[in-house]
Amino acid sequence: MKKYYYLLATLAFVLSLYLITKGHTISGGLGLRMMFIGLAGLLLNLYFYNRKHI
């Protein structure tokens, strides 16, 4: 079960980085929204990683 959690967390991290870099290449509101969604994904990933240490 823990293996699936790490796999899902890694996929979410890669997807978030992809959204940030792809959004940076697109000008306008669409690119900005993509970057914000990617940032939210990174922050959620960081929260779930640090949740056990709180």
N, CA, C and O atoms as a CHARMM CRD file, in Angstrom:
* protein
*
  216
    1    1 MET  N      0.82500  -1.19800   0.00000 PROA 1      0.00000
    2    1 MET  CA     0.00000   0.00000   0.00000 PROA 1      0.00000
    3    1 MET  C      0.86600   1.25700   0.00000 PROA 1      0.00000
    4    1 MET  O      0.56100   2.24000  -0.67700 PROA 1      0.00000
    5    2 LYS  N      1.95200   1.20700   0.77300 PROA 2      0.00000
    6    2 LYS  CA     2.82900   2.35600   0.83900 PROA 2      0.00000
    7    2 LYS  C      3.52200   2.60300  -0.49800 PROA 2      0.00000
    8    2 LYS  O      3.84400   3.74100  -0.84100 PROA 2      0.00000
    9    3 LYS  N      3.74600   1.53400  -1.24100 PROA 3      0.00000
   10    3 LYS  CA     4.38700   1.65200  -2.54400 PROA 3      0.00000
   11    3 LYS  C      3.50500   2.46200  -3.49200 PROA 3      0.00000
   12    3 LYS  O      4.00800   3.28100  -4.26200 PROA 3      0.00000
   13    4 TYR  N      2.19100   2.23600  -3.43900 PROA 4      0.00000
   14    4 TYR  CA     1.26900   2.98200  -4.29100 PROA 4      0.00000
   15    4 TYR  C      1.20400   4.45100  -3.90200 PROA 4      0.00000
   16    4 TYR  O      1.05200   5.32200  -4.75900 PROA 4      0.00000
   17    5 TYR  N      1.32000   4.72300  -2.60800 PROA 5      0.00000
   18    5 TYR  CA     1.32400   6.10800  -2.14400 PROA 5      0.00000
   19    5 TYR  C      2.53000   6.86000  -2.71300 PROA 5      0.00000
   20    5 TYR  O      2.39400   7.98600  -3.19200 PROA 5      0.00000
   21    6 TYR  N      3.70200   6.23600  -2.66000 PROA 6      0.00000
   22    6 TYR  CA     4.90100   6.88300  -3.18800 PROA 6      0.00000
   23    6 TYR  C      4.82700   7.03900  -4.70000 PROA 6      0.00000
   24    6 TYR  O      5.28900   8.04100  -5.24400 PROA 6      0.00000
   25    7 LEU  N      4.25800   6.07000  -5.37000 PROA 7      0.00000
   26    7 LEU  CA     4.10100   6.16300  -6.81900 PROA 7      0.00000
   27    7 LEU  C      3.14800   7.30000  -7.19000 PROA 7      0.00000
   28    7 LEU  O      3.42300   8.06800  -8.11100 PROA 7      0.00000
   29    8 LEU  N      2.04400   7.40400  -6.48200 PROA 8      0.00000
   30    8 LEU  CA     1.07600   8.46900  -6.73700 PROA 8      0.00000
   31    8 LEU  C      1.67800   9.84200  -6.41300 PROA 8      0.00000
   32    8 LEU  O      1.44900  10.80700  -7.14300 PROA 8      0.00000
   33    9 ALA  N      2.43700   9.93000  -5.33200 PROA 9      0.00000
   34    9 ALA  CA     3.07100  11.19800  -4.97000 PROA 9      0.00000
   35    9 ALA  C      4.09900  11.61000  -6.02000 PROA 9      0.00000
   36    9 ALA  O      4.21200  12.79200  -6.34300 PROA 9      0.00000
   37   10 THR  N      4.83700  10.65800  -6.54700 PROA 10     0.00000
   38   10 THR  CA     5.82300  10.95800  -7.58600 PROA 10     0.00000
   39   10 THR  C      5.14100  11.40600  -8.86900 PROA 10     0.00000
   40   10 THR  O      5.59800  12.34800  -9.51600 PROA 10     0.00000
   41   11 LEU  N      4.06400  10.74900  -9.24000 PROA 11     0.00000
   42   11 LEU  CA     3.32800  11.14400 -10.43700 PROA 11     0.00000
   43   11 LEU  C      2.72400  12.54400 -10.28200 PROA 11     0.00000
   44   11 LEU  O      2.73600  13.33600 -11.22400 PROA 11     0.00000
   45   12 ALA  N      2.20000  12.84100  -9.10100 PROA 12     0.00000
   46   12 ALA  CA     1.63700  14.17000  -8.85600 PROA 12     0.00000
   47   12 ALA  C      2.72300  15.23200  -8.91600 PROA 12     0.00000
   48   12 ALA  O      2.48800  16.33000  -9.42000 PROA 12     0.00000
   49   13 PHE  N      3.90700  14.91800  -8.40700 PROA 13     0.00000
   50   13 PHE  CA     5.02300  15.86300  -8.44900 PROA 13     0.00000
   51   13 PHE  C      5.44700  16.14000  -9.89000 PROA 13     0.00000
   52   13 PHE  O      5.65600  17.29300 -10.26600 PROA 13     0.00000
   53   14 VAL  N      5.57200  15.09600 -10.68900 PROA 14     0.00000
   54   14 VAL  CA     5.98100  15.26300 -12.08400 PROA 14     0.00000
   55   14 VAL  C      4.91800  16.02300 -12.86800 PROA 14     0.00000
   56   14 VAL  O      5.24500  16.88700 -13.68100 PROA 14     0.00000
   57   15 LEU  N      3.65100  15.70800 -12.62900 PROA 15     0.00000
   58   15 LEU  CA     2.56100  16.41300 -13.31000 PROA 15     0.00000
   59   15 LEU  C      2.54900  17.89200 -12.93100 PROA 15     0.00000
   60   15 LEU  O      2.31700  18.74700 -13.78600 PROA 15     0.00000
   61   16 SER  N      2.79600  18.19700 -11.67100 PROA 16     0.00000
   62   16 SER  CA     2.82900  19.59200 -11.24100 PROA 16     0.00000
   63   16 SER  C      3.97300  20.35000 -11.89900 PROA 16     0.00000
   64   16 SER  O      3.80000  21.48400 -12.34500 PROA 16     0.00000
   65   17 LEU  N      5.13600  19.72100 -11.95700 PROA 17     0.00000
   66   17 LEU  CA     6.26600  20.36700 -12.62500 PROA 17     0.00000
   67   17 LEU  C      5.98900  20.57000 -14.10800 PROA 17     0.00000
   68   17 LEU  O      6.36600  21.59500 -14.67700 PROA 17     0.00000
   69   18 TYR  N      5.33300  19.59800 -14.73600 PROA 18     0.00000
   70   18 TYR  CA     4.98400  19.73100 -16.14700 PROA 18     0.00000
   71   18 TYR  C      4.02300  20.90100 -16.36000 PROA 18     0.00000
   72   18 TYR  O      4.18600  21.67500 -17.30300 PROA 18     0.00000
   73   19 LEU  N      3.02300  21.03000 -15.48600 PROA 19     0.00000
   74   19 LEU  CA     2.06800  22.12900 -15.62900 PROA 19     0.00000
   75   19 LEU  C      2.74300  23.47900 -15.45400 PROA 19     0.00000
   76   19 LEU  O      2.40300  24.43600 -16.14900 PROA 19     0.00000
   77   20 ILE  N      3.68800  23.56600 -14.54100 PROA 20     0.00000
   78   20 ILE  CA     4.38600  24.83300 -14.32600 PROA 20     0.00000
   79   20 ILE  C      5.23300  25.19400 -15.53400 PROA 20     0.00000
   80   20 ILE  O      5.19600  26.33400 -15.99800 PROA 20     0.00000
   81   21 THR  N      5.99300  24.23800 -16.04800 PROA 21     0.00000
   82   21 THR  CA     6.87500  24.55000 -17.17900 PROA 21     0.00000
   83   21 THR  C      6.08100  24.77800 -18.45500 PROA 21     0.00000
   84   21 THR  O      6.43500  25.65000 -19.24900 PROA 21     0.00000
   85   22 LYS  N      5.01800  24.01800 -18.67000 PROA 22     0.00000
   86   22 LYS  CA     4.19000  24.21500 -19.85700 PROA 22     0.00000
   87   22 LYS  C      3.43100  25.53800 -19.77700 PROA 22     0.00000
   88   22 LYS  O      3.28800  26.23400 -20.78300 PROA 22     0.00000
   89   23 GLY  N      2.94400  25.88800 -18.58600 PROA 23     0.00000
   90   23 GLY  CA     2.24400  27.15500 -18.40300 PROA 23     0.00000
   91   23 GLY  C      3.15600  28.34600 -18.58900 PROA 23     0.00000
   92   23 GLY  O      2.70700  29.41700 -18.99800 PROA 23     0.00000
   93   24 HSD  N      4.42800  28.17300 -18.29500 PROA 24     0.00000
   94   24 HSD  CA     5.38300  29.27100 -18.47700 PROA 24     0.00000
   95   24 HSD  C      5.58900  29.59700 -19.95300 PROA 24     0.00000
   96   24 HSD  O      5.88900  30.74000 -20.29700 PROA 24     0.00000
   97   25 THR  N      5.43200  28.60800 -20.82300 PROA 25     0.00000
   98   25 THR  CA     5.62700  28.84700 -22.25500 PROA 25     0.00000
   99   25 THR  C      4.39800  29.44800 -22.91600 PROA 25     0.00000
  100   25 THR  O      4.49700  29.99200 -24.01600 PROA 25     0.00000
  101   26 ILE  N      3.23800  29.36200 -22.26800 PROA 26     0.00000
  102   26 ILE  CA     1.98700  29.88200 -22.83600 PROA 26     0.00000
  103   26 ILE  C      1.72200  31.26400 -22.23900 PROA 26     0.00000
  104   26 ILE  O      1.70300  31.41900 -21.01800 PROA 26     0.00000
  105   27 SER  N      1.52100  32.24100 -23.07400 PROA 27     0.00000
  106   27 SER  CA     1.22800  33.58100 -22.56500 PROA 27     0.00000
  107   27 SER  C     -0.27400  33.74500 -22.38700 PROA 27     0.00000
  108   27 SER  O     -1.07100  33.11100 -23.08000 PROA 27     0.00000
  109   28 GLY  N     -0.63600  34.58700 -21.46600 PROA 28     0.00000
  110   28 GLY  CA    -2.04700  34.86400 -21.23000 PROA 28     0.00000
  111   28 GLY  C     -2.56400  34.17500 -19.98300 PROA 28     0.00000
  112   28 GLY  O     -1.81000  33.63600 -19.17400 PROA 28     0.00000
  113   29 GLY  N     -3.87000  34.21700 -19.86500 PROA 29     0.00000
  114   29 GLY  CA    -4.52500  33.67400 -18.68300 PROA 29     0.00000
  115   29 GLY  C     -4.44200  32.16700 -18.56600 PROA 29     0.00000
  116   29 GLY  O     -4.38000  31.63000 -17.46000 PROA 29     0.00000
  117   30 LEU  N     -4.44000  31.48500 -19.69000 PROA 30     0.00000
  118   30 LEU  CA    -4.37400  30.02200 -19.65900 PROA 30     0.00000
  119   30 LEU  C     -3.05400  29.55100 -19.05600 PROA 30     0.00000
  120   30 LEU  O     -3.03400  28.63800 -18.23100 PROA 30     0.00000
  121   31 GLY  N     -1.97100  30.16500 -19.46400 PROA 31     0.00000
  122   31 GLY  CA    -0.66800  29.79500 -18.91800 PROA 31     0.00000
  123   31 GLY  C     -0.56900  30.08700 -17.43300 PROA 31     0.00000
  124   31 GLY  O      0.00500  29.30800 -16.67200 PROA 31     0.00000
  125   32 LEU  N     -1.13400  31.21400 -17.02700 PROA 32     0.00000
  126   32 LEU  CA    -1.12100  31.57200 -15.61200 PROA 32     0.00000
  127   32 LEU  C     -1.92400  30.57800 -14.78800 PROA 32     0.00000
  128   32 LEU  O     -1.49600  30.17600 -13.70600 PROA 32     0.00000
  129   33 ARG  N     -3.08600  30.18000 -15.29500 PROA 33     0.00000
  130   33 ARG  CA    -3.90200  29.18500 -14.58100 PROA 33     0.00000
  131   33 ARG  C     -3.17500  27.84700 -14.48500 PROA 33     0.00000
  132   33 ARG  O     -3.23200  27.18100 -13.45100 PROA 33     0.00000
  133   34 MET  N     -2.49400  27.45400 -15.55400 PROA 34     0.00000
  134   34 MET  CA    -1.74700  26.19800 -15.51500 PROA 34     0.00000
  135   34 MET  C     -0.64000  26.25600 -14.46300 PROA 34     0.00000
  136   34 MET  O     -0.40800  25.28500 -13.74300 PROA 34     0.00000
  137   35 MET  N      0.03700  27.39300 -14.38000 PROA 35     0.00000
  138   35 MET  CA     1.10500  27.52600 -13.38800 PROA 35     0.00000
  139   35 MET  C      0.54600  27.52100 -11.96800 PROA 35     0.00000
  140   35 MET  O      1.16200  26.94500 -11.07000 PROA 35     0.00000
  141   36 PHE  N     -0.60400  28.14800 -11.74900 PROA 36     0.00000
  142   36 PHE  CA    -1.21300  28.13900 -10.41900 PROA 36     0.00000
  143   36 PHE  C     -1.65900  26.73700 -10.01400 PROA 36     0.00000
  144   36 PHE  O     -1.50200  26.34600  -8.85800 PROA 36     0.00000
  145   37 ILE  N     -2.21000  25.98300 -10.95500 PROA 37     0.00000
  146   37 ILE  CA    -2.61200  24.60500 -10.65600 PROA 37     0.00000
  147   37 ILE  C     -1.38600  23.76300 -10.33000 PROA 37     0.00000
  148   37 ILE  O     -1.42000  22.93900  -9.41500 PROA 37     0.00000
  149   38 GLY  N     -0.30400  23.96700 -11.07400 PROA 38     0.00000
  150   38 GLY  CA     0.93700  23.25600 -10.78600 PROA 38     0.00000
  151   38 GLY  C      1.50200  23.63400  -9.42600 PROA 38     0.00000
  152   38 GLY  O      1.99500  22.77400  -8.69600 PROA 38     0.00000
  153   39 LEU  N      1.43200  24.92500  -9.08000 PROA 39     0.00000
  154   39 LEU  CA     1.90200  25.36800  -7.77400 PROA 39     0.00000
  155   39 LEU  C      1.06000  24.75800  -6.65500 PROA 39     0.00000
  156   39 LEU  O      1.59600  24.33800  -5.62900 PROA 39     0.00000
  157   40 ALA  N     -0.24900  24.71100  -6.85200 PROA 40     0.00000
  158   40 ALA  CA    -1.12500  24.09400  -5.85000 PROA 40     0.00000
  159   40 ALA  C     -0.78800  22.61200  -5.69000 PROA 40     0.00000
  160   40 ALA  O     -0.80600  22.08800  -4.57700 PROA 40     0.00000
  161   41 GLY  N     -0.48600  21.94500  -6.78400 PROA 41     0.00000
  162   41 GLY  CA    -0.10300  20.53900  -6.70000 PROA 41     0.00000
  163   41 GLY  C      1.19100  20.34800  -5.92700 PROA 41     0.00000
  164   41 GLY  O      1.30200  19.42200  -5.12400 PROA 41     0.00000
  165   42 LEU  N      2.16900  21.21300  -6.16200 PROA 42     0.00000
  166   42 LEU  CA     3.42500  21.11500  -5.41400 PROA 42     0.00000
  167   42 LEU  C      3.22100  21.38700  -3.92900 PROA 42     0.00000
  168   42 LEU  O      3.81100  20.71600  -3.08200 PROA 42     0.00000
  169   43 LEU  N      2.38400  22.37300  -3.61400 PROA 43     0.00000
  170   43 LEU  CA     2.12700  22.68500  -2.20700 PROA 43     0.00000
  171   43 LEU  C      1.36800  21.56000  -1.51200 PROA 43     0.00000
  172   43 LEU  O      1.63800  21.25800  -0.35000 PROA 43     0.00000
  173   44 LEU  N      0.42900  20.94100  -2.20800 PROA 44     0.00000
  174   44 LEU  CA    -0.27200  19.80000  -1.62500 PROA 44     0.00000
  175   44 LEU  C      0.66700  18.61800  -1.41000 PROA 44     0.00000
  176   44 LEU  O      0.58500  17.92700  -0.39500 PROA 44     0.00000
  177   45 ASN  N      1.54700  18.39500  -2.36000 PROA 45     0.00000
  178   45 ASN  CA     2.52000  17.32100  -2.21800 PROA 45     0.00000
  179   45 ASN  C      3.43500  17.58300  -1.01600 PROA 45     0.00000
  180   45 ASN  O      3.74000  16.66400  -0.25700 PROA 45     0.00000
  181   46 LEU  N      3.86600  18.82400  -0.84400 PROA 46     0.00000
  182   46 LEU  CA     4.69300  19.19100   0.29700 PROA 46     0.00000
  183   46 LEU  C      3.92500  19.03700   1.60100 PROA 46     0.00000
  184   46 LEU  O      4.49200  18.59000   2.59800 PROA 46     0.00000
  185   47 TYR  N      2.65000  19.39900   1.61400 PROA 47     0.00000
  186   47 TYR  CA     1.82800  19.25000   2.81500 PROA 47     0.00000
  187   47 TYR  C      1.69000  17.78100   3.20800 PROA 47     0.00000
  188   47 TYR  O      1.85600  17.43600   4.37800 PROA 47     0.00000
  189   48 PHE  N      1.39200  16.92200   2.25100 PROA 48     0.00000
  190   48 PHE  CA     1.22900  15.51000   2.56500 PROA 48     0.00000
  191   48 PHE  C      2.53900  14.87300   3.00300 PROA 48     0.00000
  192   48 PHE  O      2.54100  13.94300   3.81000 PROA 48     0.00000
  193   49 TYR  N      3.64700  15.36500   2.47800 PROA 49     0.00000
  194   49 TYR  CA     4.94600  14.84700   2.90100 PROA 49     0.00000
  195   49 TYR  C      5.24900  15.24600   4.34700 PROA 49     0.00000
  196   49 TYR  O      5.75200  14.43100   5.12000 PROA 49     0.00000
  197   50 ASN  N      4.94800  16.48400   4.71300 PROA 50     0.00000
  198   50 ASN  CA     5.27700  16.99100   6.05500 PROA 50     0.00000
  199   50 ASN  C      4.18000  16.72600   7.08400 PROA 50     0.00000
  200   50 ASN  O      4.38000  16.99700   8.26800 PROA 50     0.00000
  201   51 ARG  N      3.04900  16.21300   6.67100 PROA 51     0.00000
  202   51 ARG  CA     1.92900  16.01800   7.58000 PROA 51     0.00000
  203   51 ARG  C      2.28300  15.07800   8.72500 PROA 51     0.00000
  204   51 ARG  O      1.81500  15.27200   9.84700 PROA 51     0.00000
  205   52 LYS  N      3.09500  14.07000   8.46100 PROA 52     0.00000
  206   52 LYS  CA     3.42800  13.10800   9.50800 PROA 52     0.00000
  207   52 LYS  C      4.42800  13.66400  10.51500 PROA 52     0.00000
  208   52 LYS  O      4.62000  13.06200  11.57100 PROA 52     0.00000
  209   53 HSD  N      5.06700  14.78600  10.22400 PROA 53     0.00000
  210   53 HSD  CA     6.05400  15.36200  11.11400 PROA 53     0.00000
  211   53 HSD  C      5.47400  16.44800  12.01000 PROA 53     0.00000
  212   53 HSD  O      6.18200  16.99600  12.85500 PROA 53     0.00000
  213   54 ILE  N      4.22100  16.75800  11.84000 PROA 54     0.00000
  214   54 ILE  CA     3.58500  17.82600  12.64200 PROA 54     0.00000
  215   54 ILE  C      3.06600  17.25000  13.93800 PROA 54     0.00000
  216   54 ILE  O      2.49800  17.97700  14.75400 PROA 54     0.00000
